[in-house]
Amino acid sequence: MCTCHIGTTAARLDASWWRINCRSKALGTLLHSASRPLFAGERSWPRRLAAEPLPARCCGVAKRASAAGRPSTGDARTCLRLVQSESARILARAVPSRLSNPRIPTTITYLLAAAALVVAFFAPGLPPLPAPWLGGSLLPESLQLADARASAGVFSLILACWIFHYLRRAFEAAFIAHYKRARPIIESVGAPVHYGLFAVWVGWALRPDHGYVPPALALVVAGAAIFVAGEVGNFVCHLKLRNLRPDGGSHHVIPRGFLFEYVSCPHYFFEIASWVGFFLMTATTPVAAFLAATLITLFARANQAHRRYLEEFDGDEGREKYPTSRKALIPFVF
């Protein structure tokens, strides 16, 4: 069996590329010939790593390249991607700036977001927001709810949608999600602050005693329908992603079925749909700001994930070919 180790020296770090020391001559030849032009100028690698065995797949790649009689650019990418993944795992275990399992803090974050809005909405004696533009409706009076008798039901629906979303996310974080990487502590601290502050702001802005009036009933109903569709679709996508690796492994698999046939990240698409629906139901400044932040974040993540799929499943050397017709986030568009 081939045993691979990460070798690090000052000269190699200064040259900004890595050589993997391997008892298999093929892997050394592979990386020496193919990795330098691919990763020249890369200076983001960690500077200290303990010697650790790489996944056996790396050795398999080397043997395949040796049998072919030439190093493959695709094989070099695969090996170095495994090095990066293994390096992240080593650092996550050795450096205390990362949490080895983000399941518990993520679950707590979503529960906090659900509770924070309820507290801000019902807290007695809470003064109005410092500036009028921080809350209230963004719609003209003609598009606001005119029937005061329906307002209690609309407010209950809005609160129920928010609470349901974050209870669902907490359930998924605790029992469905599979976390492949350790999460930096700063991210684990920043997430609850982000969600908690937005939840307080939304709950504060939606208070009827501060003059907030919901949108017209037609907008609320349309928004609720979009929200429900987004929630159902998001949950289905997370189940499908979980079932791709029932053994809990970290290997990548091309997702199939449902909206995965059209986009790489349909769970992000449905997440955006949920918040578009919630904005139609509320039409207030903090929800618009939260929707904008969600759009920016998920567009960037979807593009990154889509590029990673295309690079990893390039169809070379017997690897599966990723469907080129798929978009990153929005079917047929992006």
N, C-alpha and C positions, 0 to 999 in steps of 0.2 A: 504494500500500500504506500502510496506516495504521501510524504509528510512535508507540508509547506510552512514556511515561517516568514514573517515580515522582517526584513533587514533594514536598519536605519543607520546611516552614517552622516556626518556633517557635510561631506562632499556631495553626497546625493541630495541632501536637503537643500544645499545652496544651489544645486542645479535644478531644483524644483520638480523632480520626478522620482518615482520610486522604482526599485528593483526588488523583486521577491526572490529570496534564496530558497531554492527547492531542490530536493534530491533527484527530482525528475529533470533531466537536462532539457527536455522539451519546453518546460515552462520558463526556465531561465532564458532560453533562446527566444521564446515567444515575446516575453516582455522587453527584452533587450532590443529586439528588432522593431517592435510595433508600438510600444507604449510612449517612447520619447516624442515622436511627432504628434501623438494624440493629446498628450497632457503637458506639452511644453508651456512654460509660463504659469502653470498652476501653483499658487503659493498659499493655498488655503488648507493644506494638509496639517494635521497635528505634528508637533515636533518631537514628541516623546511617546513611544508605544512599546509596551512589553512584547516580547516574542510570543506569538500565539499561532496555533495551527489554523490554517484557512479551511473553509469548507471543502469537502472532498470533490465537489463539483469543479473547483478550480483545477485540480489535478486531472480530472476527466477532460476538461477543455484542453489542457496541455497535451495529453495523449492524443487527442483527436487532431490537433495541429501537427504533432510529430508524424502521425500516420499520413497526413496530407502532404508532408514534405515542405511546408512553408508556413510561416506565422500568418495568422489572420487578424485583420484590424478589428473585426467583430469579436473574435476571441479575446483580444487584448482588452477591449472594452468590458467584456464580461468579467474577466479576471480582476481588473482594477476596480470594477464596481463591487465585486465581492470583497476586495481589500478594504474599500471605503466602508462597506456595511460592517465588516468585522471590526474595523478600527473604531467605528462608532459604538459597537457593542462593548469593546474593551474599555473605552473611555467612560461609557455609562456605568460600568461596573467599578472602575477604579477612581473616578473623579467625583467628589461629593456634590458637584454643582448640578447633577442630574438625578432625577428620580427614576428608579429602575422600573416601576410600574405606575403609570399615571391613572389607573382605573379609579382608585378611591378619590383623589383630588378632582378628577373630571366629574365624577358623580356628584360630589359635594358642590361643585361649581354650578351645575344645572339646578340642583335643589335650592341653592342660594338665590339664583335668578328668579325662580318661581316664587319664593317667599318674599323677596325684596319688593317686587311690584305690589303684592298684596298689602304689605306693611305701609308702603308709601301711599297707596290708594285709600286705606282706611284709617291711617293714623290721625287721631283727633288733634285739632289745633294746629295743623301744619299750615304755615303761611303760604301765600301764593308764590310762584316762582319769581325770582328777582326781576326778570324782564318779560314783557308780554310775548315776545317772539319765541321765548323758550318753551312755551306751551300753547294751549288753545288749538282751535281748528285752523287748518290751512285753507279751508274751503270757503267760498262766499256763502252768505246766509241762505241763498236760494238752493244750495246743495246740502244744507244741514238738516238734521232731523227736526221736523215741524211738530210731530205728534209727541207731546210730553208723556203720554201714557205708555208709549213704546220705549221710552228712554231706559227704564229700569231693566227691561229685557235685553236691550242692546248692550248696556254696561255689563250685565251678567255674561252675555255671550263673549264679549271682548276679554273679560277676565278669565273665562273658562278656556278660551283658545290659548292665551299666554301660558296659563298653568299647565294645560294638557301638553303643549309643546315641550316644555322643560321637564315635565315628569316623564314623557316619552324618551327624551334624550338621556335623562338620568338612568332610566331602565336599560337603554341600549348600552350606555357606558358601563353599567354594572354587570350585564349578563350577555350582551351580544357582541360588542366591539372587540376586535382583536388588535392589540397594540404591538406593533412590530419594532418600535424604537423607544428608547428612554426619552423622557421629556425634560428639558432644562428646568431647573427650579424657578428661574425667572418667568418662564412661560406658565408654569403651574401656579405662580402667585399672580401674574398679570391677568390670566383668564378670569378668575373670580372677581377681580377688581373691575375688569371691562364689563362683564355681564351684570355684575351687581350694580354698578353706577348707572348703566343704561336702564336696568329694571326700575331703579328708584326714580330716574328721570321720567320714564314713561308713566309709571304709576302716579307720580306727582302731577304730570301734565294732564292726565285723564280725569282728574277729580272734578265732578260736577259742581261742587261748592266753590270752585275757583273760576267758574264760568265756561268750562268746556262743554261743547255740544257735539254729539256724534254726527257722522255723515247721514245723508238720507237713507231710508230703509233699503232702497234698491242697491245702493253702493255697499251697504253692510252685508246684504244677502249675497251679492256677487263676490265680495271679498271673503266671506265665510266659505263659499263653495270652492274658491281657489285655494284657500288655506287648507281645507280638508283634503283636497286632491294632493296638495304638496306633502301633507303629513303622511298620507297612506303610501304615496310613491316613495318617499324617503325611507319609510320603515321597510318596505319591500326591498329596496336597493341594499340597505344595510344587512338584511337577512341573506340576500344573494352573495354579498361580499363575504359574509361570515362562512357561508357554505362552500366557498371556493377552497377554503383550507380547514376542513373539519378537524384535522389533527392538530391545529394550532400552529402550523409551520409558518415560516417567513418567506417561502418561495413565492415568486410572482406567477400568476395565472391570468390568461386573457379572459375577462368576464364575458359571459354569453347570456342572451335572453333579455326580455323586457326592453327597457330603453338603452341598455348597454349595447344593443346592436347599432345604435345611432350616435351615441356620445360615450366618451371615456368615463365621465363623472356624472352620471344621472342623479346621484344622491345630492350633489351640489345644485343641480338644476331644480330639484324638488325643494331643496332648502330655500332657494331664492323664491320659488313660487309661493311657499308658505308666507314669507315676509312681504311679498307683494300683496297677497291677500289680506294680511294683517294691516298693511298700510291703507288699503281701501276701506277697511273697517274702522279705522281711527283717524287717518288724515291729519296727523299732528307732527310737530317738528321733531321730537325725539325718535319717533318711529321712522321718519324719513332719514334721519341721520344714521340710525341703526341699519336700515336697508342699504344705504350708500356704503357703509363700512363692510357689510356682508358682501355686496357686489364686488367691491375691490378685492377683498380677501379671497373669495371663491373663484373669481376669474383668474387670479394669479395662480392659485393652487391647481385649478383644473388644467391650465396651460402647462404647468410644470409636470403634472401627472401624465398628460397626453404625450408630451415629448419623451418622457421616460419609457412609456409603453412602446413608442415608435423605435427608440434606440435599442431597447432590450430585445424586442421581437422583430428583428430586421429581416428574417427569412434566410440569412446566410448560414452556411455550415450546418444545415439541418435544423436550425431553429425555426419555430413557428413564425409565420408572417402576420403582423398585426394588420387588421382591416384598414386600408387606407381611406375608405369611405367614411369612417367615423370622424366626428368632430370632437372637440374637447368638452364643450359644455352645452351649447344650444344646438339641437338637431338641425343639420343642413346649413347652419350659419357660422358658428364659431366652435 
